[in-house]
Amino acid sequence: MNEVEKYLTLNYDVTGFNSPKKKVVLVLTFMQGPEVEEWTRGMLQWIQQIPDESNTNHVWRVFQQRFYRQFTDTQADSTARKELTQLKMRFPDIDSYIADFKQTVRKALYRLGSHEMNQQFLSGLPRDVAEDVMRYPTPITYQEHTKKALASVQSKVLLQNVFRGNRNFGTFAPQQQRPQWNNTRPQGQSSPQ
């Protein structure tokens, strides 16, 4: 439905797209398959019975209500709550874990950053990463938790690369210039001959 509404908004100035009945029929043409066939047939019969003089925005609103009543997952939040308790990070994919965690918290209708959600975030991390996150200074906000988790995973990946002989350290090992400790001559002076 969101995609159709975007399409209709984009084409608001196209003749006919302002007709609520035509909007309904457009949506019904996109809905295909045996699971929706009976419902779409019933909606088409309903829309065909509406006289042209009653073709108002009320028709579109009634259709939207019926659509959402028919196809909205009423258990989505409880399903997301269950998913949240089972969500675990697969090392080293911390970015996917953070994105999945945020999306699942939103679907579960919980508040990201609450004490309970910070604890849930920790429980989905590998133990060694969670221990790093909880080292002093102890994080308080969700952003602090994710920042420390990212740093932990980055350092662990770097150490794995170093000790496995992988010289591709990536962005985790910035190159720094060495200080010249034994060079006591100012620049521009040549050595004695």
N, C-alpha and C positions, 0 to 999 in steps of 0.2 A: 504494500500500500504506500509506503514511503517513496518508493521509486516512481510510482504513478503520480503521486502528488507533486514530486519534483518536475516530472515531465509536463504535467498540466500547468504548473507555475511558469515553466519556461515558455510554454505555448499559449499563455493566457490571451494573447491578441489574435490567435487563429480563430477564424469563424467556426462556430459550432462547439468549441471547447469550453465555452461558458455555459453550455446547456447541461444542467445537472443530470438529466436522463442519459445524454451521450457520454458523460463521464462514467456513469455506472456501467453502461454497456462496454465502454472501453476496458474497464477493469475486468469485467466478466469475460471478455475475449482473451485476456492473458491467463485466466485461470483455467487450466486444463488438467485432465486426469480423472481416474475413477473416484478418487476420494472427494472431489469437489463437484463432480458432475451433477448430482441431484440438487445440491444447494444452488449452484449457478443457474440451473433450469428454473428453480423456484423464484430466484431473484429476477430472472428475465421475464417470467410471467407477471410478476409484480410490477416491474417497470413498464411493461406494455399496457397495463391497465390504467396507468396514470394519464389523465387527459393533458393535452399541451398547456392549457391554461393553469394547471397545477404544477407545472415544471419549474419549481422554485428551489432555492438553496436548501430548503427543508428536505427535499428528496435526497440530495447528496448526504446530508447529515444523518438521516435515517439509515441510508445504505452503509455509511461508515460505522454507525453503532452496531448494526447487524453483522457487518464484516468482523469487527473486533470481538464481538460476543462469540461468534462462531469459531474464530481462528486464533484467539489469544490464548497462550498457555497460562492457565490460572495457577499452575504449580511452578512457574519459572523461578520465583524467589526461593522456594524451599529446595528445588533442584540445585540452584546455585549455592545454597548454604551447604548442602551435602558435598558438592564439588570442592568448595572452599576447604573443607576439612581434609580432603584427599589430595589437594594440590601440593606437589613437591617440585623443588627445583632439580633439574638434571644438570649436573656440573658439566661444563662451565657456562651453561646458557642462562645467566642471570637476567639478561634483558627480557627474554621471553617469560621468565618467571614473574618478573615485576609487571609486565604488561598483562599477563593472564590473571595475576592476583588483583590488579586494579579493576579489570573488567568483571571478574567474578564477584568482587565486593559490591560493585555497582548493581549487578544483577540480583544479588542477595538482599539488596536494599539496606545494607549496612553502611556505616560511616567510615570512610577511609581516614586513618589517622587516629581513630579511637584507641584506647589502651588495649581493648580486646582484639582489634584488628592488627595492631602492632605485634601482639603475642602470636596471633595466627600467622602473620608473615614470618616471624622467627621460626615457628614450628615447621614450616615448609622448606626451610633451608637445610643443607647438610650440616651436621653437628659442628664440624670445624669452622664453617663459615659463620654459623650462629654464635659460636664462642667469640670469634673475632669481632662480631657486631657488638656484643655485650661488654667488651673490654672498655675500660675507662678511656675517655669520658663516655658514660652510658648515654645512648641515644634516647631522646624523648619523643620527637616528632617522627612521623612516617618518613619524611624526607631524609632525616638523619639516619634512620634504619636502612633505607635503600642506598644512601651514599656510602655507608660503612660496608654494606654487603657487596656493593660494586667494587670497592677498594680491596676487600678481602679476596674476591674471586680474581681480580686482576693480578694481585701479588702472587696468588697460588699458581696461576697460569704462567706467569713470568718465571717463577722458581721451577716449575715443571720443565719449561723450555731450557733453562740454564742447565739443570742437572741431567737432562736427557741428551745434551749435546746439540740441541736444536739452536742454531745461531740466528734464527728468525725471531727476534724478540718482539717485533711489532711495535705498537705504540706504548707498550708498558715500560720500555727501557729507553728513556731519552738519553741521547749522547751528550756528555758534558766535556768541556775542555779541561785537560789536566793543568793544574798550576805548575809553573816552572820554578821549582824550589831551589835548584842549584844554579840558576842563572842570576849572578849578582851584578853583571854588567848592565848599565842602562842601554836601552835600545839605541841603535845607530853607532855604537862603538864597536870597532873590530877588535879581534883578539891580538895580543902582542906577538910580534914576529921574532 
